[in-house]
């Protein structure tokens, strides 16, 4: 069962793993010009570049990795530092994001400097790690005790670690700390004294780690969906509070309020129903056949965790829960069919797995997580398979020093959606509590992926880059329709 779908030039490496400002070369990097084509069909001149870094700076015998990027040249009269886009995930592709619907924002940012669609190590065109298909299965048609599920997950991770080691991959190199040091290497490769970091979600997590590594070599930061260095695992109580905010938004629409008068009760009712009596669905196996798949409480909680990032998807989630509540299972089966191949073993990709496990979770937060999850609406599932994999790769955990809150005076713009179901507003403020030059833009009714939700967001980012935003502001956007008229 594929369990988790739902949810270069050379540079000088110093002993600390960073590149000093004095190491910046005055020679421009060797790059290849080409025509970049967006999904919209728009085309623009761009450059392909690459540089090399050690896979694991703490291992003198480490192999080298080739890190790739696309550079869009600055268009403004007085460009600043190169602007490096940091994709989320972990595992997202910066180049793919530039091709996608954020292409207009990439183009708008060129007013302020070269814009770099950056492929982090282990992602997109910088990924040479093979996907691991383990020899471990979790049955689709039976209920296993939680402890047995977690035990099998850990066993599958150990299988994959051995698989990657045999392929020459040092999993200890795929940590946010190594990626942060790559950013300083990129800066040196570009011949720049500083860079501006622009990130979303895990990309913000990487930006926060970079603050600790190269603070005085960062010009500005623009982040949204801020994920703190000890926030890889979100707190279940804050997910419950999120659903309260969703209910308040639903209540502003008469039809939706009538359809969903009590979202929490609806979801708990469905969970209790499936806990008492799981429902057997038929899912296609990919060979023209079908196989039994057991719809359980945890399955619905995982579906919920995958659908709460943005309010538009929450509308779909409410429809799925209402259908199951009424004994109609086709919508849930349709969603599961998109992400699950019945009978498949557990599969892992190196970068997303290692990055999350290495960032990890502190002991106090872990204790709080499990205490809250006992009664929380979606239990342990929001960040599944974390923290369940805590300890699976204990030697790559970056520790509490890494997870401490960074401090900086770098001018930073934080955009926060009030209906962000992945990184919650109060958590985001905690993540940047050590930022003394912070401007927060609250985007009322926006979710996690808010960059393209309003032209006002592009406008405020441009004003910040010009130095015109030095305080907090609010932008309000329209809600989606949570139910039919």
Secondary structure, 3 states (H helix, E strand, C coil): CCCCCCCCCCCCCCCCCCCCHHHCCCCCCCCEEEEEECCCCCEEEEEEEEEEEECCCCCCCCCEEEEEEEEECCCCCCCCCEEEEECCCCCCCHHHHHHCCCHHHHHHHHHHCCEEEECCCCCHHHCCCCCEECCCCCCCCCCCCHHHHHHHHHHHHHHHHHHHHHCCCCHHHCCHHHHHHHHHHHHHHHCCCCEEEEEECHHHHHHHHHHHHHHHHEEEEEEECCCCCCCCCCCHHHHHHHHHHHHHHHCCCHHHHHHCCCHHHHHHHHHHHHHHCCEEEEEECCCCCEEEEEECHHHHHHHHHHHCCCHHHHHHHHHHHHHHHCCCCHHHHHHHHHHCCCCCCCEECHHHHHHHHHHCCCHHHHHHHHHHHCCCCCCCCCCCCCCCCCCCCHHHCCHHHHHCCCCECCEEEEEEECCCCCCCHHHHHHHCCCECCEEEEEEECCCCCCCCCCHHHHHHHHHHHCCCCCCCEEEECCCCCCCCC
